[in-house]
C-alpha cells in the first residue's frame, strides 16, 4: 500500500464529504432567504410557511432513520450518491412551484433526499479515518454545511434581482451531479483498501454484525435520542426563522440581512473544525474519549446562553453577534455529539444510530415549528429566545447523568 496515497486519499474523501454537506445546507437555505421575495408572487402566511418548512422536516425525519439503515446495509458509496441525486431533483422542482401545496411537496422530497446525507457522512468518516483523527475529520465533514449556509444568503442577494427566485433553485444541480461523479470515482475498489474497516484501532477488534433491535434496546441510544429531541428544534428555528425575525420584528431590510446572515454560518463552519481539532488534542493528551467529548460539549452548552439577551437588542449587528456566538457553540457541540455516537456505536451501527437521532430530532422540530408559528403570530419572538438558550445546558446535564462515560459498547464492538 502506497504510504502517500494511504495518507491523502482518506482526506480527499473527507473533502468530498465537506462539499456534499455544503450542498445540503445551500439547497435548504435558499428558501429561507428568498421567501421574502416569493411572498410577493405567492401569498404565504406565517402558518403556510411553517407547513412548507415542515414538509422538509417530515421527509427528513422519515428518511433519516431509513437512510441510515440503508447506508449501513448497502454502503456509503451508493447511499450518498442516491441521496444527493434525489434532493438535487427536488431543489430544481422548486422553480416551478405556484402554490403553498407545491412548495410543501417539493420540500418533502428535498427532505427525503437529504435525510440520508448526514448518517452517510458520519459513517464515511468512521470508515476512512482512524479514531485519533476522527473528531477533526467529523468537524471538517459537517463543517461544509455551514459553508453552504454562508454561500446561500450571498448567492440569493447577488442573483435574486438578476435571474429571479425561480432560477435560483436551478443553480446547484450541475455542481451536485459533478460531485456524484467524483464520489463514485474515488469510492472504487482500489481506493477502498485505504479504509480503516476491519483494521483494529486502539486495541479494538474487527466489527461484528448488529441488529436494529439491539440498538433500540440500548439505554445509551435513547439518551442520545432524547438529547437531540431537546436541541434539534432550536437549530431549525435559527436556520428557518431568523431572516423573517430580523425583517419583521426588527425592521431590517432584506439587503442588510443578506449582508449579515452568512456570518453566523461561517462561524459555525470554523467551530465545527475547531471543536473537532481541540477534541482530538484533548484525546491525545488525556487518552480519554469521554473527557475529550464532554469538556467541549460542556463549554458549548454554556455559550448557548448568549441568545437569552436577544430580546433586549434592536441593533442588527448585535443580534448577529449573539447568534454567531450561539452558532459557534453549536458547531463545537454537534461535532462532538456526532463523534460521540460513533465512539459508542462503532462502524456497523453508527449510521443507523445517527439516523435515529435525526428522525426524532426532526419530529420534535416538526411540532416545535407549529408552536413557533403560533407564538410568532399571536405573541412575539421573545419566549423563543428563552427556550433556545436553555435547551443545550439541559441536554448536557442529561448526558452527564445518564452516560457517565463515553466508550465503545461491547454489544457493537
N, C-alpha and C positions, 0 to 999 in steps of 0.2 A: 504494500500500500504506500503510495507516494505521500511523504510526510507533509509536503507543502499543500497538496490537494486536500489531505485529511484536515488541514487547518482552515483553508479558506472556503471550501465548498459548503460545510455546515453554516458558516456565517453568511455566505451568499444566499442560502435558503432563508436564513433569518431576515435578510434584506428584502426578499420577496414577500415574506410574511408582513414586514413593515408596510410594504406598498399595498397589500390586499386589505389590511385594516384601515389604511388611509382612504382607499376607495370606498370602503364600507361606510365610514363616517361622512365622507364627501357626499355620497349619494343620499344619505338620510338627512343631511343638514341643509341641502339646497332648498327644501320645502320650508324649513323654519325661517329662513331669511326671505324667500320670495313670496311667502304667504301674504305679506303686507300689500304687494302688488297684485297678487292673484285675486284678492278680495275685491279689487276694482273691477274685475271681469266677471267673477262668480260670487254671488252673495254667500258668505261663510261666517256664521256666528261663532262665539266662543264655544258653545256646545257642539256645533258642527266640527270645529277644529279639534276638539277633544276626541270626537269619533274618528276623525281622519288619522290622528296620531295613534289612537287605539287600534285602528286597522293594522298598522305596523306592529304594534305591541302584541296583538293576538297571534299574528303569523310568526313573529319572532319567538313568542312563548311556546307555541306548538312545535316549532322546528328546532328549538334549542336542544331539547332532550332527544327528539327523534334524530336530529342531525348528529348529535354526539354519539348516539348508539350506532348510527350508520357509519360514522367515521371509525369508531372502534372496531366495527365488523369488516368494512371494506377498505379502510386505509385513508390517509390524508391526501394522497395524490388525486384520487377520483373525487373524494368528498369535497375538497376545496374548489376544484375546477367546476364541478357541477353547481356548487353553492353560488359562486360568482356569476356563472352564466345565467342562472335564474334571476338574481337580483339586478343584473345589468339590463335584461329584457324588461323587468318591471319598472326600472327607472326610466327607460325610454318611453314606456306606455303613459307615464305622467303627462307627456307632451300633448296627448290627445284628450285629456280629461276635460269634460264640460259640465260636471256636476259634482256635488259632495259625494254621492254614492260611488262615482267613478274613482275619485281620489281614495275613498275607503278601500275599494277593491284592489287598486294598484299598490297602495301602501301595504295591504295584507300580503300580496305576492312578494313585495320587497322584503317584508319581514320573514317570509318563508325562505327566501334565498339567503338572507343574512344570518338566519338562525344557526346554521352550521359553521359559520365563519370562525368565531372565537373558540368553540370547542376544538376545531381543527387546528387552529393556530397554536393553542396551548399544548395539544398533543404533539404537534410537529416539533416544538421546542424540546420536549422531553425525548423525542426520537433522535434528534440531531445533536443536542448539546448536553454534555455531562453535568452532573449536579453542581460542580464547583463554579460553573459559569451560568447556571440556568436562570437565576433571578435577573441578571443583566440581560440575557437573551430574551426573556419574557418581557422585560421593560421596553426593549427595542421593538419587539414584535407588536405589542399592543400600543406602543407609543405612536405608531403610524396612524392610529385612529385620531389622535389629537391633531396631527398634521393635516389630515383630511378635513377636520373641522376648522382648522386655520385657513385652509385654502377656500373653503365654501363661501364665507362672507365676502372675502376679497373678490372671488370669481363672480359672485352674484352682483355685487355693486359695479364691477367693471363691465359685465356683459348684459345686465338686465335691460338697460335702455337701448343697447345697440342690436341685440338679437331677440329680445323678448323672453318672458318667463318660460314659454313652451320650449323654445330651442335650448334653454339651459339644461333641460333634462335629457338632451341628446349629446351632451359634451363628453361624458365619461365612457360610453360604450366601447369606443375604439381602443382606449387605454386598457380597459378591462379585458378585452379579448386578446390583446397582445400579452398581457400578464398570464393568461391561461396558457398560451403557447410556451412561454418561458418556464412556467411551473411544471408543465408536463415534460419539458425537455430536461430540466435539472433533476426531476424525480425519476430518472431512468435506473435500470438495473445496475449499471456501473457505479453511479454515484450513491446508490443505496448502501454500498459497502462502507460508507463513511458515517452511517448512522450508528448510534450507541446501542441500538436494540440488541438485547441478548448479551451485552458486554457487562460484566459485574462492575458496579461503581460503588466506591466506599464500602466494600465488603458485602454488598448485596448480591443476591443470586438472580439468575435469569427469571423473568416474569412467568407466572403461571396464569392459566385462564381464570376468569372470574365469572360470576353470574350477576345479572341485573338485580335479582332478588337479594343477593348478598350486599350490594350497595345500598338498597333501600332499607335493609335491616340494620345497617351500621349507624350507631349513635352519632359519630363524627359527621356523617353525611348530613344529617338533619340539623346539626349546629351550623354548618356552612350554608345550608339552605335558608335557615331562619335569619342568619346574618344578612344574606342577600335580599330577603324579603324586606328587611328594615332599610337598607341603604340604596338599593337599586332605584326605587321611585324618586329619590332625591336627584339622582343624576339625570333621569329622564326629564324631570321638572326643569332643571337648569338648561338642558340641551334644547328642549322644545318650546319653553315658555319665556325665556329671558328676553329675546328680541321684542316680543309683544309687551312684556312688562316694562321695558325701557321706553317703548314708543307710547304706550297708553297710560302708564302710571307716572312716568317721569317726563313725558312730552319731548322725547329725544328723537331726532329725525332718523329716518332710515339710513341716510348717508353717514351720519355720525356713528350709528350702531355698526354699520359695515366697517367703518374705520377702526372700531374698538373691539368688536366681539370676537375677533380672531385671537386677541391677546390671551384670554384665559386658556384657550386650547393649545396655544404654543407653550404656555407654562405647563399645561398638563403633559404634553409630549416630553418636555425636559424632565419633569418629575418622574414620569414612567421610567425613563432610563436611569436617572439619578437614584431613584428608590431601589432599582434592581442592582445597580453598581454598589451602593452602600451596603445593601443586604448581603451581597456576595463577599464584601470585605469583612463584614461582621462574622459571617460564617467561617471565613478563613481564620480570623483572629480567635473566635470562641470555640470553633468546631461544634457549634450548636445551631442546628436549623431552627429550633424553637426560639432562641434568643434573636437570631438574625431576622426572622419574620416579625415577631411580636414587638420588638423595640421600635421598628419602623412604623408598624401599624398603630402603636400607641401614640407616637408623636403625631402621626397623620390625623388621628381621631381628635386630638386636642386642637389642631389647626382648623378643623372644620367649624369650630365655634365662631369663626370670623364672620359668617353670614348672619349671625344674630344682630349685627349692627346695621344691616342694610336698610331696615325700615326708617331709620332716622337720618338717612342720607339722600340728598337730592342730586348731587353732582354726578354726572355720567362717569367721570373719570374715577371718582371714589368708589362708585358701585362696581365698576370693572375691576378696580384694585382688590376689593374684598372678594369678589367672585373668583378672581385669579388666584388669590391665596387659598380659597376653597379647592379650586381645581388642582393646585399644587399638592394639597393634602390628598385629594382623591387619587392622583397619579401614583403617589407613594403607596397608598392603601391598596388600590386594585392590583398593582404589580405584585405585592407581597401576599395578598389574599389569593390571587390566581396561582402563584408559585407554591403556596402552602397546600393547595388542593393537589397539585402534582406531587409534592413531598409525601403526602399522606396516602394517596390512592395509586401511585405508580403509573407505569406506562400503559398498562392494559385498561384501567378503569377511569383514567383522568378525563378523557373526552366525555364519557357518559356522565361522570360526576359534575363536571363543569357545565354540561348541558342541563342537568337537573337544576343547578343553582340558577342558571339563566332563565329557565322556564318559570320557576317560582318567583324570581325577581320581576320578570315581565308581567306575570299575573298580578302581583302586588302593585306594579306600576299602572296596570290597566284600571284597577279600582281607584287608585290614588288619582289618576288622571281625571276621572269623572268628578271626584271630590274637588280637585283643583279648579275645574271649570265652574262648579257651583260656588265655591268660595270667592273666586275672582269676580264672578258676575254679581253676586249678592253682597259681598263684603269688600275685601281688598286682598292684596298680596301679603299683607303683614303677618297673618298667622302662619303662612307657609314658610317664612324665614325662620321662625321659632322651631318648627318641625324639622326643617333642613339642618339646623345647627345642632340638634340633639341626637339624631339617629346614629351617626357614626360612633360617638362615645358609648352609646348604649350597646351597639353591636360589638364593640371591643370588650366591654365588660362580659358579654355573653361568651366570647371567645376565651377569655382568661378563666372564667369559672368552669366552663364545660369541656374545654380541651386544654387541660393543664400542660400538656407537652405535645408539640407538633412533631410527629415522627411517622415513619412509614408503617402502615398496618400489616401485621403478619398475614391477614386474610388476602391481601393484594400483593404480597411480596413474591 
